[in-house]
Amino acid sequence: MPITTCISTQSYTPPPSCVSAINDTLKNAKPLHAMVGLATLVMAGIEQKALNTSVMTGAKPETPAFIPETQRSFSESVERNQRLDIDRLDLKILARIRAIGSYLDGWDDNNGRPATQQSISDAENFMWKLFPTVKEPFITLASDGEINFLWILPNFRLDLGIYGDGSYSYYGKTSGGEEFIADETPIDENLPEEILALITNKAA
């Protein structure tokens, strides 16, 4: 007899036994450890649900692009005695970029364009080359959909834009008047060493 599989589109609610187990974990764990433990349980549940579906239907499970990187972050926290470093700059930047990715058309109440999926992807790829080595920038979305990284430091200011076409541009100027300008730099190409020296955490 053929097996019919129904996939619910409603949000997943853990059975009472799971809820009880999670509550016991939260009662017996330190607050930060509980956060990591609960998040790990949720991640495991998502993966198991996808795996079960693929086994029943024969389809290849689709994993959201952010899950592998999120898994890596949680795995690293487990290796560090279950402590998730909430001050990690790379995770803060990643969260900010993805928050920008949720902006809708007209987000600024003045026909502001949302960031494209490609610009979000380019910004994330660019981010992993820099953080957590460099100082924290301001990250904003321009009305034309460009993602901007802005460093305002005592001796240097750098304005860098990512358009979503596989490239980025920047303009920088030191307090001494030295300028750095580039247009359409490939996204997989890092910033010049002279600029990196000015925005790293070791710089003044």
C-alpha positions as CSV (number, residue, x, y, z in Angstrom):
1,M,0.0,0.0,0.0
2,P,1.4,3.4,-0.9
3,I,2.5,5.6,2.0
4,T,1.0,9.1,2.0
5,T,3.1,11.8,3.7
6,C,1.6,15.0,5.0
7,I,3.9,17.9,5.9
8,S,2.4,20.4,8.2
9,T,2.9,24.1,7.6
10,Q,2.1,25.0,11.2
11,S,4.8,25.8,13.7
12,Y,6.3,22.9,15.6
13,T,5.1,22.4,19.2
14,P,7.3,20.0,21.2
15,P,5.4,17.1,23.0
16,P,4.8,17.5,26.8
17,S,7.8,15.1,27.5
18,C,10.1,17.4,25.5
19,V,8.8,20.5,27.2
20,S,9.3,18.9,30.6
21,A,12.9,18.0,29.7
22,I,13.6,21.5,28.5
23,N,12.1,23.0,31.6
24,D,14.3,20.7,33.8
25,T,17.3,21.7,31.8
26,L,16.5,25.4,32.3
27,K,16.0,24.9,36.1
28,N,19.3,23.1,36.6
29,A,21.6,25.1,34.3
30,K,23.2,28.5,34.6
31,P,21.3,31.2,32.5
32,L,23.9,31.4,29.7
33,H,24.4,27.7,29.6
34,A,20.6,27.3,29.4
35,M,20.4,29.6,26.4
36,V,23.0,27.5,24.5
37,G,21.4,24.2,25.5
38,L,17.9,25.3,24.4
39,A,19.2,26.8,21.2
40,T,21.1,23.5,20.5
41,L,17.9,21.5,21.1
42,V,16.0,23.7,18.7
43,M,18.7,23.4,16.0
44,A,18.8,19.6,16.5
45,G,15.0,19.5,16.2
46,I,15.0,21.4,12.9
47,E,17.6,19.1,11.4
48,Q,15.9,15.9,12.6
49,K,12.5,17.1,11.3
50,A,14.1,17.8,7.9
51,L,15.9,14.4,7.9
52,N,12.6,12.5,8.7
53,T,10.8,14.3,5.9
54,S,13.5,13.4,3.4
55,V,13.5,9.7,4.5
56,M,9.7,9.5,4.0
57,T,9.5,11.4,0.7
58,G,12.8,10.5,-0.8
59,A,13.5,14.2,-1.4
60,K,16.7,16.0,-0.6
61,P,16.2,18.2,2.5
62,E,16.6,21.9,1.9
63,T,18.7,23.5,4.6
64,P,18.6,27.3,5.0
65,A,21.9,28.9,4.1
66,F,22.4,30.3,7.6
67,I,22.1,27.0,9.5
68,P,25.7,25.6,8.8
69,E,27.3,28.8,10.1
70,T,25.0,29.0,13.1
71,Q,25.8,25.4,13.8
72,R,29.5,26.2,13.7
73,S,29.1,28.9,16.2
74,F,27.2,26.7,18.6
75,S,29.8,23.9,18.1
76,E,32.6,26.3,19.0
77,S,30.7,27.3,22.1
78,V,30.4,23.7,23.2
79,E,34.1,23.2,22.7
80,R,34.6,26.2,25.0
81,N,32.8,24.6,27.9
82,Q,29.3,25.4,26.7
83,R,29.9,29.2,26.8
84,L,28.5,31.2,23.8
85,D,30.6,34.4,23.4
86,I,27.8,36.9,23.0
87,D,30.4,39.6,22.5
88,R,31.8,38.1,19.4
89,L,32.0,40.9,16.8
90,D,31.6,38.7,13.8
91,L,28.3,37.3,15.2
92,K,27.1,40.9,15.9
93,I,27.9,42.0,12.4
94,L,26.2,38.9,10.9
95,A,23.1,39.6,12.9
96,R,23.1,43.2,11.7
97,I,23.4,42.3,8.1
98,R,20.6,39.8,8.3
99,A,18.4,42.3,10.0
100,I,19.0,44.7,7.1
101,G,18.0,41.8,4.8
102,S,14.5,41.9,6.4
103,Y,13.8,45.5,5.3
104,L,10.9,45.7,2.8
105,D,10.4,48.0,-0.2
106,G,9.8,51.6,1.1
107,W,11.4,50.8,4.4
108,D,12.4,54.5,4.8
109,D,8.9,55.8,4.0
110,N,10.4,57.4,0.9
111,N,10.6,54.6,-1.7
112,G,13.7,53.1,-0.2
113,R,14.8,49.9,-1.9
114,P,15.5,46.8,0.1
115,A,18.8,45.0,-0.1
116,T,18.9,42.2,-2.6
117,Q,19.7,38.6,-1.7
118,Q,23.0,39.0,-3.6
119,S,24.0,42.1,-1.7
120,I,23.3,40.3,1.6
121,S,25.4,37.3,0.5
122,D,28.2,39.6,-0.7
123,A,28.1,41.5,2.6
124,E,28.4,38.3,4.6
125,N,31.2,36.9,2.5
126,F,33.1,40.2,2.8
127,M,32.4,40.2,6.6
128,W,34.1,36.9,7.2
129,K,37.4,38.3,5.7
130,L,37.5,41.1,8.2
131,F,35.9,40.2,11.5
132,P,36.6,39.9,14.4
133,T,40.0,41.4,13.5
134,V,38.9,44.9,12.7
135,K,37.1,47.5,14.7
136,E,33.3,47.6,14.7
137,P,31.7,49.7,11.9
138,F,28.3,51.3,11.6
139,I,26.3,49.2,9.1
140,T,23.3,50.8,7.3
141,L,21.2,50.4,4.2
142,A,21.1,53.2,1.7
143,S,17.9,54.2,-0.1
144,D,19.2,52.6,-3.3
145,G,19.7,49.2,-1.6
146,E,23.4,49.6,-1.1
147,I,24.8,48.1,2.2
148,N,27.2,50.5,3.8
149,F,30.0,49.8,6.3
150,L,31.2,53.0,7.9
151,W,34.2,53.3,10.2
152,I,34.6,56.6,12.1
153,L,37.9,56.5,14.0
154,P,40.0,59.1,15.6
155,N,42.5,59.2,12.8
156,F,40.6,57.6,9.9
157,R,37.2,57.5,8.3
158,L,36.2,54.8,5.8
159,D,32.9,54.6,3.9
160,L,32.5,51.3,2.0
161,G,29.5,50.2,-0.1
162,I,28.4,46.8,-1.2
163,Y,26.0,46.8,-4.2
164,G,25.1,43.2,-4.8
165,D,26.9,42.9,-8.1
166,G,29.9,41.1,-6.8
167,S,31.9,44.2,-6.1
168,Y,32.4,46.9,-3.5
169,S,33.7,50.5,-3.5
170,Y,35.2,52.7,-0.8
171,Y,36.5,56.1,0.1
172,G,38.7,56.6,3.1
173,K,40.6,59.6,4.4
174,T,43.1,59.9,7.3
175,S,43.4,62.8,9.7
176,G,46.5,63.7,7.8
177,G,44.7,64.1,4.5
178,E,45.8,60.8,2.9
179,E,43.0,59.4,0.7
180,F,42.0,55.9,-0.4
181,I,39.6,55.4,-3.2
182,A,38.5,52.4,-5.2
183,D,35.5,51.4,-7.3
184,E,34.1,48.0,-8.4
185,T,36.7,46.0,-6.4
186,P,35.8,42.2,-6.6
187,I,34.0,41.1,-3.4
188,D,36.5,38.3,-2.9
189,E,39.4,40.8,-2.9
190,N,40.4,42.0,0.6
191,L,41.1,45.7,1.5
192,P,44.6,47.0,1.0
193,E,47.0,46.4,3.8
194,E,47.3,50.1,4.4
195,I,43.6,50.4,5.2
196,L,43.5,47.2,7.2
197,A,46.3,48.6,9.4
198,L,44.1,51.6,10.1
199,I,41.0,49.8,11.1
200,T,42.3,46.8,13.0
201,N,41.8,46.5,16.7
202,K,45.5,47.2,17.2
203,A,45.2,50.5,15.5
204,A,44.8,53.7,17.5
